[in-house]
Amino acid sequence: MTLEQLRIFVAVAEREHVTRAAADLHLTQSATSAAIAALENRYDAKLFDRVGRRIELTEAGRLFLVEARAVLARAQAAETLLTDLAGLKRGALSLAASQTVGNYWLPPIMQLYRERHPGIALSLRIGNTEQVAQWVHETSADIGLIEGEIDDPALSVIQFAEDEMVLVVGRGHPWAGRSSVAPAELPGADWILREPGSGTRSIFESWLIEAGLAPSSLRIALELPSNEAIRGAIEAGAGATVISRLVAEGGLRAGTLIQVGLDLPRRRFYRLRHKERHVTHAEQAFAALL
């Protein structure tokens, strides 16, 4: 059994398609099929069922997939360690960030890092706070950058910045002409909020509880999966929202969003990493830049 065979098996298993896996791996379909056949024949174990033109994992295949992924992860960790010995001349750093950080705060930091360390390949995945924490926990990302708090004993959590939350409405909203609103007035409005698991929503709901309001008392008109969708809906007059000033800044300058005073807390941005992973020079340099 070779690492190449494991890599091919995992690719086919994840796509449930030999041709697509071969294309993604830059292999021929025959070479891909031969690697799977060699594994099945060598260990007399059927890893896939062929159902018409489709394939799916057998029970043995599902069990083997867990181990194959673990072996490949360890091999990647070993390669990362050796690459790290070359310092910052070459290597890779995978980042994951929640939407506010990834779309508004992080890009200039990444550009500065690339200018200082052009040999390090940076990659970025964007999700909500819960997704980012899960990616770092699974070690599919080296560093996570989030705006909400998480509780995972496997991860180290270090604050690196702060952010301002603002209440905004569209120009036609009844609150648009007011300097501020009281917490008791919030249940009377239509609200446009991010999905559960978002750091922005989690922090807002925690603040509501501290203000004596149940999050369920709000009339939620829309739940949307991105900050940009939220901002567009508010500009179109759909209701009110609480978002980062980083997200709202463009609309506030253009006059398409109106800030209404509300005594909201500042929130913290956190850097996550898995406690058991080797800290590379590339990661140390990125943390220092943050």
Secondary structure, DSSP 8 states (H G I E B T S, - for coil): --HHHHHHHHHHHHHT-HHHHHHHHT--HHHHHHHHHHHHHHHT---EEEETTEEEE-HHHHHHHHHHHHHHHHHHHHHHHHHHTTTTSSEEEEEEEEHHIIIIISHHHHHHHHHH-TTEEEEEEEE-HHHHHHHHHTTS-SEEEESS----TTEEEEEEEEEEEEEEE-TTSTTTT-SB--GGGGGGSEEEEE-TT-HHHHHHHHHHHHTT--GGGSEEEEEESSHHHHHHHHHTT--EEEEEHHHHHHHHHHTSSEEEB----EEEEEEEEETTS---HHHHHHHHH-
